[in-house]
Structure formats: C-alpha cells, structure tokens
Amino acid sequence: MSILVFGSSGQVAQSLLDTQPTDLNPLYADRATCDLAEPGQVADLLAREKPQVIINAAAYTQVDKAEEEPELAHRVNCDAVAEMARYASEEDAQLIHISTDFVFDGRKTAPYQPGDPTGPLGEYGDSKLAGEQAALQSAPESTMIIRTAWVYSEHGSNFVKTMLRLMAERDELGVVNDQRGAPTYARGLAEVIWQIITDSLFQPGIYHWTDQAEISWHEFALAIQEEGGRAGLLDRSIPVNPIPTEAYPTPAARPAYSVLDTSKLANLLGIEPVPWRDNLRLMLSRFAK
Ligand SMILES: NC(=O)c1ccc[n+]([C@@H]2O[C@H](COP(=O)([O-])OP(=O)(O)OC[C@H]3O[C@@H](n4cnc5c(N)ncnc54)[C@H](OP(=O)(O)O)[C@@H]3O)[C@@H](O)[C@H]2O)c1
C-alpha cells in the first residue's frame, strides 16, 4: 500500500514515524519537497507519487500569527487540502486529514460531537474549518477528518515542553484556569491513524480524537510539574498560579471549552482513549531518556 504523509517535521508526523508499522513504507513530504502554500505543488506531487492513502499532518499551526497572515493560513489549511481531496476523489484514494477543536466557539459545556455546529473564533480555526469543508465537498466518500486538540509530544514545540522550560527558568508562573479541554499525546493519535490503515477501518466522515480528559491549562501545568519532577526533568517546584484568560491576552481568541466527544472513533476502532495523565507520564519518561 502506498502512503504519503504531508508534514514530515511536525509533532504528529514525527509520531507517525515513531510508531510506523514495519511492513509499511510511507513517503514523508517535507516543505522542501512540497510547499503547501504554493498552488499546484500538492497536486503535482500526488500525480507523481500516486499514493493510495494520504495522511495530512501538515498545517499552518501558528494560531496567533494567523491573525496577521490569514491568506497564508488559508492557502495551507484550505487550498492545499482541497488539492488533496480532488486527487483522492479522482483516484479513489483515501484522505486522512487532521483538524482541530478550534473549529468550535467553546460556548458548549458538554463534549462537542463531530456534527455539532462550528464557529471558529480566529483565522486559524477559520482556515482549518474551510479545509474540512473543501475536503468534504470535493471528496465526501474519500475523506476522513480527525479533529484533535492540545497536541503535545517529545517533538517540536508544545505546551508541555514550554512549561518544563519556564518551570526551570522562573520563580513563579501564571497559567489560565478558565479554558477547559483535553490534551492529546501525538503518539496516541499516530497509533490511531495507523490502526485505521492497517485494520482497513477507513470510513468517511468527521471524527474526534484526544486523550480522555476534561481539564484546564492550569491543571495540566500542575500535572506537568509533578510528573516532570518524578521523571527527573525538574529539580524544584515553583508556585503555579491560576489566572483568568483576560490576564493573558493573545491576538487570537481561544474557545473557553473544547472537550471533544471521541466515542464515534473509539467505537469504530474498538478502543478507549487513554487517561490524559497516563499519556503525560509516558511522554515525559520518553523525553527524559
Ligand atoms: N498542535 C496542536 O496543539 C494542535 C491542536 C489541534 C489540532 N492540531 C492539528 O494537528 C495537525 C498536526 O499538528 P502538529 O502539532 O503536528 O503541527 P506542527 O508540529 O506545527 O507541524 C506542522 C507541520 O506542517 C508543516 N507545514 C506548515 N506549513 C507548511 C507549508 N507551507 N508547506 C509544507 N509544510 C508545511 C510544517 O513544516 P515546517 O517544519 O517546514 O514548518 C510541519 O511539518 C494539524 O492539522 C493541526 O492543525 C494541532
């Protein structure tokens, strides 16, 4: 089976590489091979490689910077995805596309279902939603969208690694406690993607996947300090104070609540999401090696 992964240097793509089944030999396309911001490059690469499965783990992911460059975010997160979907539809290939909790406005107080109304609060969420819609419009039978949230891993930059750095550098930290969601260890998401492929479970539609959680960033930070200490990554403990979102203004607004209901994908795969703290411990033990 020929598989092409977009986004080779990213957290999810690196985790796909870490967990790749030995009998598969995917091609990982980096920015030098294919710049998603350049119209036609995706279509050209797909026409050359003719994959049967596309995993799109590439995205313009800078949530705040997207407010300054919405056109670039739209080209990478929507137009390039539309090229993937056109190929998938024409060649009867499968497109597994990763999306985000930021398609929602965060006004709900119970976990978001895949079919719930969307309402992105910023340009990043807007461009990701446009990408979902373009894919579903061009290739409704060939697109599987997996929305995820609060992604962290040993790779790249993410909240866990930023917290570990700040906890080593500073004497005190403030972390928002009025945004609630669920972290996702990228390795767990990667394993889910491989299971879809290896067990032939591809089913078009929108799905959600995160670790099992409903926590605030502040609770996440406290756990990172505790588990980071246990893993030998921190040699002291500093006060981590809860703060409201207004005390940490950012160019792009974030959803106040973005827990995703994962049961549709869990039922399809016959698995349950891992409790968030178990995955945090696992990631930190790997990171400490
Ligand atoms: N990170 C999160 O918290 C989070 C939350 C919810 C959903 N998601 C979604 O999960 C997916 C994977 O996220 P991630 O955390 O793995 O992202 P990431 O670590 O930021 O990686 C993004 C990848 O996209 C590539 N990319 C960006 N612009 C490109 C371009 N113009 N041409 C080619 N490649 C380009 C990057 O390449 P370079 O290294 O060359 O820049 C990188 O490989 C994305 O769809 C994202 O929207 C992430």
PDBQT file of the ligand as one rigid body, heavy atoms in Angstrom, charges set to zero:
ROOT
HETATM    1  N1  LIG A 301      -0.562  21.426  17.952  1.00  0.00    +0.000 N 
HETATM    2  C1  LIG A 301      -1.792  21.410  18.473  1.00  0.00    +0.000 C 
HETATM    3  O1  LIG A 301      -1.993  21.703  19.655  1.00  0.00    +0.000 OA
HETATM    4  C2  LIG A 301      -2.974  21.010  17.626  1.00  0.00    +0.000 A 
HETATM    5  C3  LIG A 301      -4.250  21.078  18.187  1.00  0.00    +0.000 A 
HETATM    6  C4  LIG A 301      -5.351  20.690  17.401  1.00  0.00    +0.000 A 
HETATM    7  C5  LIG A 301      -5.168  20.252  16.113  1.00  0.00    +0.000 A 
HETATM    8  N2  LIG A 301      -3.899  20.222  15.596  1.00  0.00    +0.000 N 
HETATM    9  C6  LIG A 301      -3.761  19.778  14.202  1.00  0.00    +0.000 C 
HETATM   10  O2  LIG A 301      -2.932  18.633  14.171  1.00  0.00    +0.000 OA
HETATM   11  C7  LIG A 301      -2.186  18.608  12.957  1.00  0.00    +0.000 C 
HETATM   12  C8  LIG A 301      -0.711  18.409  13.242  1.00  0.00    +0.000 C 
HETATM   13  O3  LIG A 301      -0.282  19.413  14.140  1.00  0.00    +0.000 OA
HETATM   14  P1  LIG A 301       1.200  19.415  14.745  1.00  0.00    +0.000 P 
HETATM   15  O4  LIG A 301       1.083  19.858  16.167  1.00  0.00    +0.000 OA
HETATM   16  O5  LIG A 301       1.875  18.145  14.413  1.00  0.00    +0.000 OA
HETATM   17  O6  LIG A 301       1.801  20.618  13.901  1.00  0.00    +0.000 OA
HETATM   18  P2  LIG A 301       3.298  21.160  13.857  1.00  0.00    +0.000 P 
HETATM   19  O7  LIG A 301       4.163  20.419  14.798  1.00  0.00    +0.000 OA
HETATM   20  O8  LIG A 301       3.184  22.644  13.947  1.00  0.00    +0.000 OA
HETATM   21  O9  LIG A 301       3.745  20.756  12.381  1.00  0.00    +0.000 OA
HETATM   22  C9  LIG A 301       3.173  21.351  11.268  1.00  0.00    +0.000 C 
HETATM   23  C10 LIG A 301       3.784  20.743  10.058  1.00  0.00    +0.000 C 
HETATM   24  O10 LIG A 301       3.219  21.381   8.910  1.00  0.00    +0.000 OA
HETATM   25  C11 LIG A 301       4.289  21.763   8.054  1.00  0.00    +0.000 C 
HETATM   26  N3  LIG A 301       3.951  22.924   7.251  1.00  0.00    +0.000 N 
HETATM   27  C12 LIG A 301       3.495  24.125   7.661  1.00  0.00    +0.000 A 
HETATM   28  N4  LIG A 301       3.389  24.957   6.611  1.00  0.00    +0.000 NA
HETATM   29  C13 LIG A 301       3.795  24.261   5.522  1.00  0.00    +0.000 A 
HETATM   30  C14 LIG A 301       3.933  24.557   4.154  1.00  0.00    +0.000 A 
HETATM   31  N5  LIG A 301       3.637  25.770   3.658  1.00  0.00    +0.000 N 
HETATM   32  N6  LIG A 301       4.378  23.581   3.310  1.00  0.00    +0.000 NA
HETATM   33  C15 LIG A 301       4.704  22.360   3.778  1.00  0.00    +0.000 A 
HETATM   34  N7  LIG A 301       4.607  22.014   5.066  1.00  0.00    +0.000 NA
HETATM   35  C16 LIG A 301       4.160  22.958   5.930  1.00  0.00    +0.000 A 
HETATM   36  C17 LIG A 301       5.422  22.073   8.995  1.00  0.00    +0.000 C 
HETATM   37  O11 LIG A 301       6.643  22.103   8.274  1.00  0.00    +0.000 OA
HETATM   38  P3  LIG A 301       7.878  23.065   8.708  1.00  0.00    +0.000 P 
HETATM   39  O12 LIG A 301       8.576  22.360   9.831  1.00  0.00    +0.000 OA
HETATM   40  O13 LIG A 301       8.688  23.174   7.474  1.00  0.00    +0.000 OA
HETATM   41  O14 LIG A 301       7.266  24.372   9.143  1.00  0.00    +0.000 OA
HETATM   42  C18 LIG A 301       5.304  20.919   9.965  1.00  0.00    +0.000 C 
HETATM   43  O15 LIG A 301       5.883  19.759   9.429  1.00  0.00    +0.000 OA
HETATM   44  C19 LIG A 301      -2.518  19.917  12.235  1.00  0.00    +0.000 C 
HETATM   45  O16 LIG A 301      -3.542  19.671  11.311  1.00  0.00    +0.000 OA
HETATM   46  C20 LIG A 301      -3.067  20.803  13.320  1.00  0.00    +0.000 C 
HETATM   47  O17 LIG A 301      -3.977  21.754  12.809  1.00  0.00    +0.000 OA
HETATM   48  C21 LIG A 301      -2.804  20.562  16.321  1.00  0.00    +0.000 A 
ENDROOT
TORSDOF 0
